[in-house]
Amino acid sequence: MGAFHEGEQAVQERAGVREQLAHAAFLRDFMPQQHRDFFALLPFMLLASVDAQGQPWASALAGAPGFAHSPDDHTLQLEAWPAAHDPLAASLHPGAALGLLGIQQHTRRRNRMNGHVAEADGKRLRIRVDQSFGNCPKYIQAREARFDAGRAAAPQVTRMAALDANAQALVRSADTFFIATAHPQARDSEKREHGIDVSHRGGKPGFVRVDGGHLLTVPDFTGNSFFNTIGNLLLEPRCGLLFVDFATGDTLQLSATARLVEDGADLASFRGALRLLRFEVTGAIHARRALPLYWGEATPSPVLEHTGSWSGA
């Protein structure tokens, strides 16, 4: 089986990195011990799933460190379950494809894993590994997350077709979000490269431009050159975005359709961007105090110092 699907390969070819990634020995079908140990340190993890209509969603699960643990190098178990409002809850059936991201923001470490649901019982989730790989620390704002069981409560949930004023304010102030994307055959294919990915995006506060309730525009900076996200979007433009209010634990989950902008005045004016991602929001779920976590103050990523801003564009 190949490491990358046709969408990822097309973008890699366009970027001139296809040949050096052709053999991709850094993609494994197991978790190295370093990754297994790392996941067990985390108080939350990001997950990507697709619903019955094939719409990707980005979600987060939280617990006391150790809630994510690995009984063997092909298995990751999460002692947590999504809330009823989260689209992830309806997607956790045996065989379902998932994407996972473990991120320790205050050390800027992150590791990825894509796999399939092996067992799900309404309380815990066991995932079988398809692909495991690391990511660079670029663009991560360093803030430490801590689990607080006292914050666990039923969230107040608002569903909307477009972003209301509160949701727009959350997005405008964000310096971080997570994006879920999927190969169009992710729900039906057994090929490991036809899976689902969840990825981190970081920038200066305000790097997500909000134009009303339906349109968001984001600069896409250079990354690890795998182009998992961009390659998926090339084939399946539907995606899911997750914004977290690090002061309150609120979450904002968006369904959206993405368009790649690779030229034009907007791109030319935003320094450091390889392309822009333009998202048309098709739905939103705003859950207040959804995550039983609190975060410390952020130390900005030094990599972002020389990137542009919309205010200066």
ZIQUIRA-V701644 format. One record per backbone hydrogen bond with DSSP energy under -1.0 kcal/mol. NH is the residue of the N-H (numbers start at 1). CO is the residue of the C=O. E is the energy in kcal/mol with one decimal. If there is no record, write none. Layout:
BEGIN
{{NH	CO	E} {NH	CO	E}}
END
This chain:
BEGIN
{{9	5	-2.5} {10	6	-2.0} {11	7	-1.9} {12	8	-2.5} {13	9	-2.5} {14	10	-2.0} {15	11	-1.9} {17	12	-2.4} {21	17	-1.2} {27	24	-1.7} {28	132	-2.2} {31	73	-3.3} {36	32	-2.1} {37	33	-2.7} {38	34	-2.0} {39	35	-2.7} {40	36	-1.3} {41	38	-1.8} {42	39	-1.3} {45	61	-2.4} {46	101	-2.5} {47	59	-2.5} {48	99	-2.6} {49	57	-2.0} {51	55	-2.2} {54	51	-2.2} {57	49	-2.6} {59	47	-3.0} {61	45	-2.4} {63	43	-2.4} {67	64	-2.0} {69	77	-2.6} {75	72	-1.8} {76	127	-2.3} {77	69	-3.4} {78	125	-3.1} {79	67	-2.8} {80	78	-1.6} {86	83	-1.6} {89	86	-1.8} {91	88	-1.7} {93	91	-1.7} {95	117	-3.0} {96	93	-2.4} {98	115	-2.8} {99	48	-1.9} {100	113	-2.9} {101	46	-2.3} {102	111	-2.9} {104	109	-2.9} {107	104	-1.1} {108	104	-1.1} {109	104	-1.5} {111	102	-2.3} {112	133	-3.3} {113	100	-2.2} {114	131	-2.8} {115	98	-2.4} {116	128	-2.0} {117	96	-2.6} {118	126	-3.0} {119	126	-1.6} {121	124	-1.6} {125	78	-2.4} {126	119	-2.9} {127	76	-3.0} {128	116	-3.1} {129	74	-2.4} {130	114	-3.2} {131	114	-2.2} {132	28	-2.0} {133	112	-1.9} {135	110	-1.7} {140	137	-1.4} {142	299	-2.4} {146	294	-2.5} {148	292	-2.9} {151	148	-2.2} {152	149	-1.5} {158	286	-2.6} {160	284	-2.3} {163	213	-2.4} {168	164	-2.6} {169	165	-2.1} {170	166	-2.0} {171	167	-2.2} {172	168	-2.6} {173	169	-1.6} {174	171	-1.0} {177	201	-2.3} {178	242	-2.1} {179	199	-2.5} {180	240	-3.3} {181	197	-2.3} {183	195	-2.3} {186	183	-2.4} {188	185	-1.0} {189	185	-2.7} {194	191	-1.4} {197	181	-2.7} {199	179	-2.4} {201	177	-2.5} {203	175	-2.0} {206	174	-1.5} {207	204	-2.1} {209	217	-2.9} {211	215	-2.9} {216	279	-2.5} {217	209	-2.0} {218	277	-2.4} {220	275	-3.0} {231	227	-2.5} {232	228	-1.9} {233	229	-2.4} {234	230	-1.8} {236	232	-3.4} {239	256	-2.7} {240	180	-2.2} {241	254	-2.2} {242	178	-2.5} {243	252	-2.4} {245	250	-2.5} {249	245	-3.0} {251	287	-2.5} {252	243	-2.6} {253	285	-2.6} {254	241	-3.0} {255	283	-2.1} {256	239	-2.4} {257	280	-1.8} {258	237	-2.8} {259	278	-1.8} {261	276	-2.8} {268	264	-2.2} {269	265	-1.6} {270	267	-1.1} {273	270	-1.5} {274	220	-2.9} {275	220	-1.1} {276	261	-2.5} {277	218	-3.0} {278	259	-2.6} {279	216	-3.0} {280	257	-2.9} {281	214	-3.2} {282	255	-2.9} {283	255	-1.3} {284	160	-2.3} {285	253	-2.4} {286	158	-3.0} {287	251	-2.7} {288	156	-2.7} {291	249	-1.8} {293	291	-2.1} {294	146	-2.1} {296	144	-1.9} {299	142	-2.3} {304	301	-1.3} {305	302	-1.3} {307	304	-1.7} {308	271	-2.4}}
END
